[in-house]
Amino acid sequence: MNQYTKIIGLTGTIYVKEFEKIKHYKNKLRSLREDTVAKVFKEGNAEIKVYFEETDVEIVVDPFSDQETIKKYLGKPFL
């Protein structure tokens, strides 16, 4: 299952995926377009962690979550 992070801050939102590297290197973060994340999420192969920078709150949303929760935190393209 793919794991993505949606970071919500004062400047806007960004979708990020973390790629694991070899032990002695840092993990690589790549930003992704919303369309790409929505496509994988609709296939049922993704889990998205919604992170609020201001309050340090994390919420995990997966394809089996309530429709209202998905619409509230991710938006209509993910339904």
All heavy atoms as an XYZ file, in Angstrom:
657
protein
N       0.848     -1.169      0.000
C       0.000      0.000      0.000
C       0.898      1.237      0.000
O       1.827      1.340      0.780
C      -0.912     -0.016      1.226
C      -1.811      1.186      1.301
S      -3.065      1.066      2.576
C      -4.294      0.128      1.719
N       0.594      2.182     -0.868
C       1.355      3.426     -0.964
C       0.944      4.375      0.156
O      -0.230      4.452      0.505
C       1.103      4.109     -2.303
C       1.617      3.285     -3.451
O       2.658      2.662     -3.361
N       0.886      3.280     -4.550
N       1.911      5.086      0.695
C       1.637      6.042      1.759
C       2.034      7.432      1.291
O       3.170      7.657      0.904
C       2.401      5.681      3.021
C       1.952      4.372      3.618
C       2.713      4.043      4.893
O       3.729      4.631      5.187
N       2.181      3.094      5.626
N       1.066      8.336      1.338
C       1.279      9.715      0.945
C       0.983     10.621      2.131
O       0.278     10.228      3.056
C       0.363     10.104     -0.217
C       0.595      9.299     -1.460
C      -0.215      8.209     -1.769
C       1.609      9.623     -2.339
C      -0.006      7.463     -2.919
C       1.825      8.891     -3.493
C       1.015      7.813     -3.767
O       1.235      7.068     -4.899
N       1.493     11.837      2.085
C       1.239     12.818      3.125
C       0.730     14.096      2.475
O       1.320     14.580      1.517
C       2.525     13.129      3.922
O       3.051     11.915      4.443
C       2.235     14.068      5.065
N      -0.360     14.606      2.997
C      -0.880     15.903      2.567
C      -0.543     16.891      3.667
O      -1.024     16.770      4.793
C      -2.396     15.848      2.350
C      -2.986     17.184      1.933
C      -4.483     17.084      1.718
C      -5.046     18.422      1.269
N      -6.508     18.338      1.056
N       0.303     17.859      3.346
C       0.724     18.847      4.327
C      -0.084     20.123      4.085
O      -0.049     20.690      2.997
C       2.229     19.137      4.204
C       3.015     17.843      4.414
C       2.652     20.205      5.209
C       4.491     17.970      4.146
N      -0.799     20.541      5.128
C      -1.617     21.743      5.043
C      -0.973     22.806      5.923
O      -0.802     22.604      7.125
C      -3.057     21.473      5.501
C      -3.686     20.389      4.630
C      -3.884     22.757      5.466
C      -5.053     19.941      5.084
N      -0.593     23.919      5.318
C       0.053     25.006      6.043
C      -0.535     26.343      5.673
O      -1.545     26.440      4.978
N       0.128     27.393      6.098
C      -0.340     28.740      5.808
C      -0.223     29.088      4.334
O      -1.020     29.849      3.795
C       0.452     29.758      6.631
C       0.242     29.695      8.139
C       1.206     30.635      8.842
C      -1.187     30.047      8.484
N       0.775     28.521      3.658
C       0.999     28.860      2.253
C       0.196     27.994      1.291
O       0.216     28.247      0.100
C       2.490     28.721      1.912
O       2.913     27.386      2.192
C       3.317     29.691      2.725
N      -0.481     26.971      1.779
C      -1.279     26.106      0.922
C      -1.071     24.645      1.268
O      -0.613     24.306      2.352
N      -1.409     23.771      0.317
C      -1.270     22.334      0.539
C      -0.284     21.747     -0.457
O      -0.106     22.261     -1.562
C      -2.624     21.616      0.389
O      -3.086     21.785     -0.945
C      -3.645     22.164      1.360
N       0.315     20.635     -0.052
C       1.256     19.916     -0.910
C       1.149     18.428     -0.587
O       0.936     18.047      0.559
C       2.693     20.437     -0.719
C       3.628     19.809     -1.734
C       3.177     20.208      0.689
C       5.009     20.420     -1.751
N       1.236     17.607     -1.624
C       1.244     16.159     -1.448
C       2.675     15.665     -1.568
O       3.397     16.047     -2.479
C       0.373     15.477     -2.507
C      -1.094     15.702     -2.283
C      -1.749     16.767     -2.872
C      -1.828     14.852     -1.468
C      -3.096     16.987     -2.671
C      -3.166     15.056     -1.254
C      -3.801     16.128     -1.859
O      -5.132     16.331     -1.644
N       3.093     14.804     -0.638
C       4.471     14.352     -0.568
C       4.493     12.837     -0.405
O       3.642     12.262      0.274
C       5.198     15.011      0.633
C       6.604     14.501      0.770
C       5.192     16.509      0.514
N       5.479     12.197     -1.043
C       5.717     10.774     -0.847
C       7.164     10.602     -0.425
O       8.056     11.213     -0.993
C       5.459      9.969     -2.114
C       5.643      8.486     -1.892
C       5.210      7.663     -3.069
C       5.407      6.197     -2.720
N       4.902      5.332     -3.743
N       7.390      9.767      0.584
C       8.738      9.538      1.098
C       9.278      8.227      0.526
O       8.640      7.186      0.632
C       8.709      9.469      2.620
C      10.060      9.310      3.243
C      10.000      9.357      4.760
O       8.903      9.416      5.325
O      11.071      9.331      5.370
N      10.441      8.317     -0.089
C      11.100      7.143     -0.647
C      12.250      6.755      0.266
O      13.080      7.591      0.614
C      11.639      7.443     -2.052
C      10.557      7.674     -3.059
C      10.119      8.955     -3.359
C       9.960      6.612     -3.710
C       9.122      9.174     -4.281
C       8.959      6.818     -4.639
C       8.541      8.097     -4.922
N      12.299      5.484      0.648
C      13.358      5.018      1.536
C      14.630      4.776      0.744
O      14.608      4.209     -0.339
C      12.933      3.740      2.245
C      11.776      3.963      3.187
C      11.414      2.712      3.943
O      12.232      1.775      3.994
O      10.310      2.685      4.483
N      15.731      5.218      1.305
C      17.035      5.075      0.677
C      17.881      4.066      1.448
O      17.447      3.492      2.440
C      17.763      6.434      0.642
C      17.129      7.434     -0.269
C      17.416      7.059     -1.680
C      17.049      8.174     -2.629
N      17.443      7.927     -3.957
N      19.100      3.903      1.003
C      20.060      3.038      1.685
C      20.315      3.611      3.078
O      20.146      4.796      3.319
C      21.370      2.976      0.866
C      21.057      2.506     -0.554
C      22.385      2.074      1.517
C      22.232      2.582     -1.501
N      20.789      2.775      4.000
C      20.946      3.152      5.397
C      21.654      4.484      5.621
O      21.215      5.293      6.416
C      21.746      2.083      6.147
C      21.035      0.793      6.335
C      21.902     -0.099      7.186
C      21.970     -1.472      6.600
N      22.873     -2.337      7.323
N      22.741      4.711      4.948
C      23.543      5.887      5.267
C      23.117      7.146      4.519
O      23.755      8.180      4.632
C      25.028      5.607      5.017
C      25.332      5.158      3.619
N      25.139      3.862      3.215
C      25.797      5.828      2.551
C      25.484      3.748      1.942
N      25.894      4.927      1.519
N      22.025      7.107      3.774
C      21.479      8.289      3.121
C      20.156      8.658      3.770
O      19.463      7.818      4.324
C      21.236      8.042      1.634
C      22.494      7.894      0.823
C      22.829      6.673      0.260
C      23.340      8.973      0.630
C      23.988      6.526     -0.486
C      24.493      8.828     -0.114
C      24.819      7.611     -0.667
O      25.958      7.485     -1.401
N      19.791      9.917      3.664
C      18.493     10.351      4.180
C      17.392      9.911      3.221
O      17.618      9.736      2.033
C      18.458     11.877      4.290
C      19.361     12.423      5.357
C      19.198     13.924      5.447
C      20.084     14.483      6.517
N      19.968     15.939      6.614
N      16.186      9.732      3.765
C      15.040      9.410      2.929
C      14.712     10.595      2.037
O      14.824     11.744      2.423
C      13.835      9.041      3.769
C      14.010      7.695      4.429
O      14.912      6.942      4.090
N      13.147      7.399      5.377
N      14.290     10.303      0.827
C      14.004     11.328     -0.170
C      12.517     11.670     -0.147
O      11.668     10.781     -0.134
C      14.396     10.790     -1.547
C      14.268     11.755     -2.648
C      15.516     12.561     -2.760
C      15.467     13.375     -4.026
N      16.623     14.173     -4.193
N      12.183     12.953     -0.137
C      10.801     13.410     -0.214
C      10.552     13.985     -1.595
O      11.336     14.787     -2.086
C      10.521     14.487      0.834
C      10.519     14.048      2.282
C      10.314     15.256      3.178
C       9.431     13.035      2.532
N       9.469     13.562     -2.208
C       9.092     14.071     -3.528
C       7.685     14.638     -3.449
O       6.786     14.019     -2.894
C       9.105     12.937     -4.561
C      10.431     12.305     -4.786
C      11.119     12.966     -5.947
N      12.493     12.537     -6.078
C      12.944     11.730     -7.002
N      12.121     11.233     -7.885
N      14.223     11.421     -7.050
N       7.505     15.801     -4.042
C       6.159     16.366     -4.089
C       5.447     15.824     -5.325
O       6.062     15.584     -6.362
C       6.207     17.894     -4.125
O       6.835     18.329     -5.300
N       4.154     15.625     -5.196
C       3.337     15.043     -6.255
C       2.135     15.927     -6.537
O       1.699     16.711     -5.689
C       2.843     13.659     -5.840
C       3.919     12.629     -5.537
C       3.306     11.447     -4.837
C       4.588     12.189     -6.805
N       1.587     15.760     -7.735
C       0.364     16.479     -8.086
C      -0.835     15.786     -7.444
O      -0.830     14.578     -7.202
C       0.191     16.506     -9.593
C       1.246     17.318    -10.277
C       1.019     17.461    -11.751
N      -0.091     16.665    -12.251
C      -0.259     16.353    -13.515
N       0.603     16.748    -14.407
N      -1.295     15.647    -13.913
N      -1.874     16.566     -7.206
C      -3.089     16.038     -6.590
C      -3.739     14.984     -7.482
O      -4.276     13.990     -6.991
C      -4.071     17.170     -6.310
C      -5.335     16.721     -5.626
C      -6.277     17.863     -5.342
O      -6.040     18.983     -5.820
O      -7.275     17.619     -4.647
N      -3.677     15.160     -8.800
C      -4.279     14.205     -9.732
C      -3.665     12.817     -9.586
O      -4.367     11.803     -9.618
C      -4.103     14.681    -11.171
C      -4.687     16.059    -11.405
O      -5.518     16.486    -10.581
O      -4.320     16.689    -12.406
N      -2.356     12.773     -9.445
C      -1.650     11.493     -9.318
C      -2.057     10.768     -8.049
O      -2.321      9.568     -8.058
C      -0.129     11.737     -9.308
O       0.225     12.502    -10.455
C       0.630     10.434     -9.308
N      -2.118     11.501     -6.948
C      -2.491     10.897     -5.664
C      -3.944     10.442     -5.700
O      -4.278      9.360     -5.211
C      -2.243     11.894     -4.512
C      -2.654     11.294     -3.187
C      -0.782     12.312     -4.470
N      -4.822     11.231     -6.299
C      -6.240     10.867     -6.388
C      -6.435      9.598     -7.208
O      -7.257      8.741     -6.869
C      -7.044     12.010     -6.989
N      -5.676      9.441     -8.279
C      -5.783      8.254     -9.130
C      -5.422      6.990     -8.357
O      -6.148      5.996     -8.401
C      -4.859      8.412    -10.340
C      -4.847      7.244    -11.269
C      -3.865      7.464    -12.405
C      -3.710      6.213    -13.227
N      -2.669      6.354    -14.238
N      -4.331      7.028     -7.626
C      -3.903      5.863     -6.839
C      -4.871      5.610     -5.693
O      -5.174      4.461     -5.363
C      -2.462      6.068     -6.314
C      -2.040      4.925     -5.417
C      -1.487      6.229     -7.462
N      -5.405      6.677     -5.087
C      -6.345      6.540     -3.976
C      -7.643      5.887     -4.432
O      -8.193      5.041     -3.737
C      -6.631      7.916     -3.372
C      -7.461      7.871     -2.124
C      -6.887      7.551     -0.917
C      -8.812      8.158     -2.168
C      -7.644      7.514      0.240
C      -9.577      8.118     -1.030
C      -8.992      7.803      0.185
N      -8.126      6.256     -5.610
C      -9.366      5.669     -6.133
C      -9.214      4.190     -6.445
O     -10.178      3.436     -6.388
C      -9.808      6.413     -7.395
C     -10.397      7.769     -7.109
C     -10.829      8.434     -8.395
C     -11.388      9.800     -8.169
N     -11.770     10.460     -9.427
N      -7.994      3.779     -6.806
C      -7.739      2.361     -7.062
C      -7.755      1.539     -5.778
O      -7.776      0.321     -5.829
C      -6.387      2.186     -7.751
C      -6.335      2.756     -9.141
C      -4.942      2.740     -9.733
O      -3.996      2.320     -9.032
O      -4.794      3.164    -10.891
N      -7.746      2.200     -4.619
C      -7.770      1.515     -3.341
C      -6.393      1.058     -2.893
O      -6.275      0.152     -2.080
N      -5.371      1.691     -3.422
C      -4.006      1.259     -3.137
C      -3.205      2.343     -2.432
O      -1.994      2.403     -2.576
C      -3.316      0.863     -4.451
C      -2.057      0.087     -4.214
O      -1.850     -0.466     -3.154
N      -1.196      0.080     -5.209
N      -3.871      3.216     -1.658
C      -3.142      4.317     -1.022
C      -3.726      4.648      0.344
O      -4.907      4.432      0.612
C      -3.182      5.553     -1.899
N      -2.852      5.178      1.179
C      -3.229      5.675      2.492
C      -2.637      7.074      2.589
O      -1.460      7.271      2.301
C      -2.643      4.761      3.564
C      -2.870      5.222      4.964
C      -2.208      4.292      5.953
O      -0.988      4.413      6.135
O      -2.914      3.447      6.510
N      -3.455      8.047      2.976
C      -2.995      9.433      3.005
C      -3.045      9.942      4.435
O      -4.069      9.851      5.112
C      -3.860     10.318      2.092
C      -3.783      9.798      0.655
C      -3.410     11.770      2.169
C      -4.699     10.484     -0.304
N      -1.905     10.475      4.879
C      -1.822     11.086      6.194
C      -1.952     12.592      6.002
O      -1.150     13.204      5.319
C      -0.486     10.751      6.861
C      -0.338     11.366      8.224
C       0.902     10.945      8.993
C       2.115     10.707      8.169
N       3.338     10.516      8.945
N      -2.990     13.174      6.587
C      -3.220     14.616      6.492
C      -2.551     15.253      7.703
O      -2.861     14.915      8.843
C      -4.727     14.946      6.476
C      -4.960     16.431      6.363
C      -5.415     14.208      5.340
N      -1.604     16.164      7.436
C      -0.824     16.794      8.506
C      -1.056     18.301      8.489
O      -0.854     18.949      7.472
C       0.663     16.485      8.314
C       1.572     17.183      9.291
C       1.600     16.811     10.622
C       2.392     18.219      8.877
C       2.429     17.442     11.522
C       3.223     18.862      9.765
C       3.234     18.471     11.086
O       4.057     19.117     11.972
N      -1.487     18.838      9.634
C      -1.687     20.273      9.785
C      -0.454     20.862     10.465
O      -0.151     20.510     11.610
C      -2.938     20.560     10.629
C      -4.209     20.089      9.986
C      -4.731     18.840     10.284
C      -4.875     20.887      9.085
C      -5.900     18.407      9.687
C      -6.046     20.464      8.484
C      -6.561     19.219      8.781
N       0.277     21.744      9.749
C       1.522     22.309     10.279
C       1.304     23.185     11.507
O       2.114     23.172     12.424
C       2.225     23.144      9.207
C       2.930     22.341      8.171
C       3.709     23.214      7.217
O       3.346     24.381      7.001
O       4.706     22.703      6.685
N       0.239     23.935     11.526
C       0.014     24.881     12.616
C      -0.264     24.191     13.940
O       0.208     24.634     14.987
C      -1.155     25.798     12.276
C      -0.925     26.649     11.058
C      -2.176     27.402     10.659
O      -3.113     27.503     11.465
O      -2.195     27.901      9.525
N      -1.033     23.123     13.920
C      -1.449     22.468     15.159
C      -0.772     21.126     15.402
O      -1.001     20.514     16.443
C      -2.971     22.246     15.141
O      -3.310     21.460     14.003
C      -3.709     23.568     15.089
N       0.036     20.640     14.474
C       0.709     19.335     14.567
C      -0.276     18.171     14.737
O       0.004     17.207     15.445
C       1.727     19.307     15.707
C       2.968     20.101     15.370
O       3.250     20.277     14.169
O       3.666     20.535     16.310
N      -1.420     18.266     14.084
C      -2.427     17.211     14.122
C      -2.275     16.341     12.880
O      -2.089     16.852     11.779
C      -3.850     17.814     14.179
C      -4.905     16.734     14.105
C      -4.018     18.642     15.432
N      -2.331     15.017     13.075
C      -2.242     14.075     11.963
C      -3.501     13.223     11.914
O      -3.944     12.706     12.933
C      -1.033     13.160     12.124
C       0.282     13.856     12.001
C       1.451     12.901     12.119
O       1.222     11.685     12.301
O       2.583     13.369     12.041
N      -4.063     13.070     10.718
C      -5.252     12.251     10.506
C      -4.963     11.312      9.342
O      -4.488     11.749      8.296
C      -6.479     13.128     10.191
C      -6.752     14.053     11.372
C      -7.692     12.280      9.875
C      -7.727     15.145     11.066
N      -5.243     10.029      9.520
C      -4.994      9.044      8.471
C      -6.313      8.726      7.767
O      -7.308      8.394      8.412
C      -4.378      7.758      9.060
C      -4.192      6.719      7.983
C      -3.058      8.079      9.736
N      -6.294      8.843      6.435
C      -7.475      8.572      5.616
C      -7.104      7.493      4.609
O      -6.082      7.585      3.934
C      -7.935      9.849      4.872
C      -9.153      9.563      4.034
C      -8.206     10.973      5.848
N      -7.936      6.446      4.528
C      -7.723      5.383      3.546
C      -9.009      5.185      2.753
O     -10.028      5.790      3.070
C      -7.249      4.096      4.224
C      -8.228      3.557      5.253
O      -9.308      4.144      5.422
O      -7.915      2.537      5.881
N      -8.979      4.368      1.710
C     -10.192      4.195      0.879
C     -11.391      3.627      1.634
O     -12.527      3.755      1.183
C      -9.742      3.218     -0.203
C      -8.276      3.368     -0.273
C      -7.834      3.704      1.119
N     -11.178      3.027      2.799
C     -12.268      2.447      3.568
C     -12.840      3.415      4.591
O     -13.735      3.072      5.342
C     -11.786      1.173      4.274
C     -11.203      0.177      3.312
C      -9.843     -0.092      3.327
C     -11.995     -0.472      2.385
C      -9.291     -0.995      2.438
C     -11.456     -1.375      1.490
C     -10.098     -1.641      1.520
N     -12.325      4.645      4.631
C     -12.834      5.665      5.550
C     -14.219      6.127      5.110
O     -14.646      5.886      3.975
C     -11.890      6.868      5.585
O     -10.630      6.512      6.073
N     -14.888      6.811      6.004
C     -16.218      7.350      5.730
C     -16.139      8.366      4.580
O     -15.172      9.115      4.453
C     -16.747      8.020      6.995
C     -18.147      8.555      6.840
O     -18.941      7.933      6.104
O     -18.446      9.596      7.448
N     -17.150      8.393      3.724
C     -17.180      9.290      2.574
C     -17.092     10.756      2.993
O     -16.449     11.559      2.322
C     -18.455      9.065      1.756
C     -18.539      7.708      1.102
C     -17.523      7.558     -0.008
O     -17.235      8.492     -0.739
N     -16.960      6.365     -0.127
N     -17.738     11.105      4.103
C     -17.698     12.484      4.588
C     -16.297     12.868      5.049
O     -15.853     13.996      4.836
C     -18.701     12.676      5.731
C     -20.145     12.638      5.281
C     -20.480     13.739      4.295
O     -20.029     14.881      4.493
O     -21.182     13.455      3.309
N     -15.584     11.938      5.661
C     -14.211     12.202      6.092
C     -13.305     12.422      4.896
O     -12.480     13.341      4.889
C     -13.679     11.025      6.939
O     -14.566     10.779      8.017
C     -12.294     11.325      7.479
N     -13.461     11.603      3.863
C     -12.658     11.747      2.647
C     -12.939     13.101      1.995
O     -12.018     13.821      1.601
C     -12.939     10.597      1.668
C     -12.456      9.270      2.256
C     -12.266     10.843      0.322
C     -12.868      8.055      1.456
N     -14.207     13.465      1.895
C     -14.582     14.732      1.266
C     -14.073     15.924      2.077
O     -13.612     16.914      1.521
C     -16.095     14.808      1.128
C     -16.586     16.029      0.389
C     -18.087     15.976      0.225
C     -18.607     17.225     -0.451
N     -20.068     17.202     -0.550
N     -14.111     15.820      3.404
C     -13.705     16.919      4.273
C     -12.203     17.192      4.203
O     -11.779     18.340      4.090
C     -14.102     16.605      5.714
C     -13.742     17.669      6.712
C     -14.214     17.281      8.097
C     -13.843     18.328      9.122
N     -14.278     17.924     10.467
N     -11.390     16.139      4.258
C      -9.947     16.324      4.342
C      -9.221     16.270      3.000
O      -8.151     16.848      2.855
C      -9.336     15.293      5.288
C      -9.742     15.513      6.720
C     -10.577     14.613      7.367
C      -9.308     16.624      7.425
C     -10.964     14.814      8.676
C      -9.700     16.847      8.723
C     -10.524     15.931      9.349
O     -10.907     16.151     10.650
N      -9.788     15.583      2.015
C      -9.097     15.425      0.735
C      -9.784     16.164     -0.418
O      -9.132     16.620     -1.326
C      -8.961     13.942      0.390
C      -8.191     13.095      1.409
C      -8.171     11.659      0.977
C      -6.789     13.634      1.596
N     -11.096     16.211     -0.404
C     -11.821     16.921     -1.453
C     -12.581     15.988     -2.365
O     -12.470     14.759     -2.300
N     -13.361     16.553     -3.263
C     -14.215     15.787     -4.171
C     -13.441     14.905     -5.160
O     -13.934     13.847     -5.526
C     -15.149     16.711     -4.932
C     -16.249     17.260     -4.094
C     -17.221     18.065     -4.919
C     -18.349     18.597     -4.062
N     -19.306     19.381     -4.859
N     -12.256     15.304     -5.637
C     -11.557     14.441     -6.606
C     -11.221     13.052     -6.062
O     -10.952     12.137     -6.833
C     -10.270     15.212     -6.916
C     -10.547     16.616     -6.581
C     -11.543     16.579     -5.464
N     -11.257     12.853     -4.758
C     -10.894     11.572     -4.160
C     -12.080     10.641     -3.959
O     -11.916      9.514     -3.528
C     -10.170     11.805     -2.827
C      -8.806     12.381     -2.996
C      -8.616     13.743     -3.113
C      -7.699     11.557     -3.081
C      -7.360     14.284     -3.288
C      -6.442     12.089     -3.251
C      -6.267     13.453     -3.354
N     -13.282     11.107     -4.262
C     -14.474     10.263     -4.098
C     -14.706      9.389     -5.293
O     -14.359      9.610     -6.372
C     -15.707     11.128     -3.828
C     -15.699     11.868     -2.512
C     -16.951     12.744     -2.407
C     -15.666     10.914     -1.346
